[in-house]
Amino acid sequence: MTEIFGHVVNVMLPVFLCVLLGYGLAMAKAPFDRKLLGSLVSNVGYPALILSHLAKEHVQLDTFLTVLAAACAMIAVFAVLGFGVLKLLRLPIKAYLSPMMLANVGNIGLPVSTLAFGAEGAAVAIGFIVVVLVAIFTIGLALPMGEPNFAALARQPVIYAVALALVLMGTGLKLPEPVDQSLGILAGLAIPIMLLTLGHSLATLKLGGIGTAAILSVAHIAISCVAAFALSRLLTLDPKIESVIILLCFMPPSVATYLAVSQHRPDEAPGVAGFIFVSTVLTLVTLPVVLTYWATG
């Protein structure tokens, strides 16, 4: 147990120290251009990360397609059960359902999966990121805004990076060595910038309704348990990959969903911010427990 605890500390502490640094930069009002850094990650870091990991066959093509299906199933479970929770609590569906169903598999899931399970963990997390990203630009925008933004989705380099990676995985072709080395360098941008940006975003959220946020956060963890249990029973995968999927089910709501809510449902934005903030803080407890007792690989 001491060895497992030490492993969990080694995985979680670097992640939360980086998030805390981003939070501290916001509190100190240090210059921090979230829009620029977010664009850098989405246009350079993510595509490089995808090609760097998937093109090297850290997971097989059929396994990666199963991961994509698992991510879709996870979102479906959160959508159905989350809808029921929101109806029970009489909270507005158009504001709260997108954060309830779309998890932060990028800012938190990717670094934790990478540190805990290495290159295979990163490859699985990338599959979840792709599915959640597509959902954010479709369902995530359609709920608060009233319509999906397919044009914005089509401009995401991640989509084309995945398509190229699938071709490489399916054909067995390799990228030229200089290109592969360049992608490896550029991929290093993604994780530290994402963690700093997450901390900075959490510090600048305008919170409201902490009591309701706490109830929603506990309900979100309960749904995470249901999703993880269901997927672990339905899928037949390598234990390490299954552990990564279980871990990703316990990610908090995506901060990206707050942007659409704040723009199109401003009255509910503080409550949604409170939900995201409390859920993210609770990962300090839930993720170490999951890594210690469930997602052990």
C-alpha positions in Angstrom: 0.0 0.0 0.0 2.9 2.4 0.7 4.3 1.8 -2.8 0.9 2.5 -4.3 0.4 5.7 -2.3 3.9 6.9 -3.3 2.9 6.2 -7.0 -0.3 8.2 -6.6 1.5 11.1 -5.0 4.1 11.1 -7.8 1.3 11.2 -10.4 -1.0 13.8 -8.8 1.3 16.2 -7.1 3.0 17.5 -10.3 -0.4 18.1 -11.9 -1.8 20.1 -9.1 1.4 22.0 -8.5 1.2 23.2 -12.1 -2.6 24.0 -11.7 -1.7 25.9 -8.5 0.9 27.9 -10.3 -1.6 29.0 -12.9 -4.0 29.9 -10.1 -1.2 31.9 -8.4 -0.4 33.8 -11.6 -4.1 34.9 -11.8 -4.1 36.0 -8.1 -0.9 38.0 -8.7 -2.5 39.5 -11.8 0.6 38.5 -13.8 0.3 38.8 -17.6 -1.3 35.7 -18.9 -3.0 35.6 -22.4 -5.4 32.7 -22.1 -6.7 33.2 -25.6 -3.2 33.1 -27.1 -2.2 30.0 -25.1 -5.4 28.2 -25.8 -4.9 28.8 -29.5 -1.4 27.5 -29.2 -2.5 24.3 -27.6 -5.5 23.7 -29.9 -3.6 24.6 -33.2 -0.1 23.2 -32.4 0.1 21.3 -29.1 -2.9 18.9 -29.6 -2.3 18.0 -33.2 1.4 17.4 -32.5 0.6 15.3 -29.5 -1.9 13.2 -31.5 0.5 12.5 -34.3 3.4 12.0 -32.0 1.6 9.3 -29.9 -0.8 7.6 -32.3 1.6 7.4 -35.3 4.0 5.5 -33.1 1.4 2.8 -32.4 1.2 3.2 -28.7 -2.2 1.7 -29.2 -3.5 -0.5 -32.1 -6.1 0.9 -34.5 -8.9 -1.4 -33.4 -8.2 -0.5 -29.7 -8.2 3.2 -30.5 -11.6 2.8 -32.3 -12.9 1.0 -29.2 -11.6 3.9 -27.1 -13.6 6.4 -29.2 -16.7 4.3 -28.8 -16.0 4.2 -25.0 -15.8 8.0 -24.9 -19.1 8.2 -26.7 -20.7 5.8 -24.3 -19.3 7.7 -21.3 -20.9 11.0 -22.6 -24.2 9.2 -23.2 -24.3 7.9 -19.6 -23.6 11.3 -18.2 -26.2 12.9 -20.5 -29.0 10.5 -19.5 -28.2 10.3 -15.7 -27.2 14.0 -15.6 -30.5 15.0 -17.2 -32.4 13.1 -14.5 -30.4 14.8 -11.7 -31.0 18.2 -13.2 -34.7 17.6 -13.5 -34.8 16.4 -9.9 -33.0 19.5 -8.7 -35.1 21.7 -11.0 -32.0 23.3 -12.6 -32.0 24.6 -16.2 -31.0 21.9 -18.6 -29.7 24.3 -21.2 -27.1 25.7 -18.8 -26.1 22.7 -16.7 -26.3 19.6 -19.0 -23.2 20.4 -21.1 -20.8 20.7 -18.1 -22.6 17.7 -16.5 -21.9 15.5 -19.5 -18.6 16.8 -20.9 -15.6 16.1 -18.8 -12.2 17.8 -18.6 -10.3 15.0 -20.2 -7.8 17.5 -21.7 -6.5 19.8 -18.9 -6.6 17.1 -16.2 -7.2 13.7 -17.9 -4.3 13.8 -20.3 -1.5 14.8 -17.8 -2.8 12.4 -15.1 -3.2 9.5 -17.6 0.3 10.2 -19.1 2.0 10.3 -15.7 0.1 7.3 -14.4 0.2 5.0 -17.4 2.8 6.4 -19.8 2.4 6.6 -23.6 -0.5 4.2 -23.7 -2.3 6.3 -21.2 -1.7 9.4 -23.3 -3.0 7.6 -26.4 -6.2 6.6 -24.7 -6.7 10.1 -23.3 -6.3 11.5 -26.8 -9.2 9.4 -28.0 -11.4 10.8 -25.3 -10.2 14.4 -26.0 -11.2 14.1 -29.6 -14.7 12.8 -28.8 -15.3 15.4 -26.1 -13.9 18.2 -28.3 -16.4 17.3 -31.1 -19.2 17.2 -28.5 -18.2 20.6 -27.1 -18.6 22.2 -30.5 -21.9 20.4 -31.2 -24.0 19.5 -28.2 -22.0 21.7 -25.8 -22.8 24.8 -27.9 -26.2 23.7 -29.0 -27.6 23.5 -25.5 -26.9 27.0 -24.2 -26.6 28.7 -27.6 -29.5 27.0 -29.4 -27.4 25.6 -32.4 -24.1 23.7 -32.9 -21.1 25.4 -34.4 -20.0 23.0 -37.2 -17.9 25.8 -38.8 -15.8 26.2 -35.7 -15.4 22.4 -35.4 -14.2 22.2 -39.0 -11.5 24.7 -38.2 -10.0 22.5 -35.5 -6.7 21.1 -36.6 -7.2 18.2 -34.1 -9.8 16.7 -36.4 -7.4 16.5 -39.3 -4.6 15.3 -37.1 -6.7 12.4 -36.0 -7.7 11.6 -39.6 -4.0 11.5 -40.6 -3.1 9.4 -37.5 -5.8 6.9 -38.4 -4.4 6.6 -41.9 -0.9 6.0 -40.5 -2.2 3.5 -38.0 -4.2 1.6 -40.6 -1.5 1.5 -43.3 1.6 1.1 -41.1 3.3 4.0 -42.7 5.7 6.1 -40.6 6.4 9.8 -40.5 9.9 10.9 -41.6 12.3 11.0 -38.7 12.8 14.8 -38.7 9.0 15.4 -38.8 8.5 12.9 -36.0 11.2 14.5 -33.8 9.7 18.0 -34.5 6.2 16.8 -33.5 7.7 15.3 -30.3 9.1 18.7 -29.4 5.9 20.6 -30.2 3.8 18.0 -28.3 5.6 19.1 -25.2 3.8 22.4 -25.3 0.4 21.0 -24.6 0.4 19.6 -21.1 2.1 22.4 -19.1 0.1 25.1 -20.9 -3.1 23.3 -20.3 -2.5 22.9 -16.6 -1.4 26.5 -16.2 -4.5 27.7 -18.1 -6.8 25.5 -16.0 -5.5 27.0 -12.8 -5.8 30.5 -14.2 -9.3 29.9 -15.4 -10.4 28.5 -12.1 -9.1 31.6 -10.3 -11.1 33.9 -12.6 -14.4 32.1 -12.5 -17.3 34.1 -10.9 -18.7 31.6 -8.5 -22.2 31.2 -7.2 -24.5 28.7 -5.5 -21.8 26.7 -3.7 -24.4 24.5 -1.9 -26.0 23.5 -5.2 -22.6 23.1 -6.7 -21.6 20.7 -4.0 -24.7 18.6 -4.5 -24.1 18.5 -8.3 -20.5 17.6 -7.8 -21.3 14.6 -5.6 -23.9 13.6 -8.1 -21.3 13.9 -10.9 -19.0 11.6 -8.9 -21.8 9.1 -8.5 -22.5 9.1 -12.2 -18.7 8.7 -12.8 -18.9 5.4 -10.8 -21.8 4.2 -12.9 -20.0 5.0 -16.1 -16.7 3.5 -15.0 -18.4 0.3 -13.8 -20.5 -0.1 -17.0 -17.6 0.5 -19.4 -15.3 -1.9 -17.4 -17.9 -4.6 -17.8 -18.8 -4.0 -21.4 -15.2 -3.6 -22.8 -12.6 -6.4 -23.2 -9.3 -4.6 -23.2 -5.8 -4.7 -21.8 -6.0 -4.0 -18.1 -3.9 -0.9 -18.4 -6.1 0.6 -21.1 -9.2 -0.3 -19.1 -7.7 1.5 -16.1 -7.1 4.6 -18.1 -10.8 4.6 -19.3 -12.0 4.1 -15.7 -9.8 7.1 -14.6 -11.1 9.3 -17.3 -14.7 8.7 -16.2 -13.8 10.6 -13.0 -12.7 13.8 -14.6 -14.5 17.0 -13.5 -16.7 19.1 -15.9 -14.9 20.8 -18.7 -14.1 24.5 -18.2 -14.7 25.0 -21.9 -18.4 24.4 -21.4 -18.6 27.5 -19.1 -17.7 29.8 -22.0 -20.8 29.1 -24.0 -23.0 29.3 -20.8 -21.5 32.6 -19.8 -22.2 34.1 -23.2 -25.7 32.8 -23.8 -27.0 32.0 -20.3 -25.3 34.7 -18.2 -27.8 34.4 -15.3 -26.9 30.8 -14.8 -23.1 31.3 -15.4 -22.1 31.8 -11.7 -23.9 28.6 -10.7 -22.2 26.6 -13.5 -18.9 28.1 -12.5 -19.4 27.0 -8.9 -20.2 23.5 -10.1 -17.0 23.3 -12.2 -14.9 24.8 -9.5 -16.1 22.5 -6.7 -15.9 19.4 -8.9 -12.4 20.2 -9.9 -11.3 20.7 -6.3 -12.9 17.3 -5.4 -10.6 15.6 -7.8 -7.9 16.1 -5.1 -9.8 13.3 -3.3 -11.5 11.3 -6.0 -8.5 10.8 -8.4 -6.1 9.5 -5.7 -8.8 7.1 -4.5 -9.5 5.8 -8.0 -5.8 5.4 -8.8 -5.2 3.6 -5.5 -8.2 1.2 -5.4 -9.7 0.9 -8.9 -7.6 2.1 -11.9 -4.5 0.3 -10.9 -3.5 -1.1 -14.3 
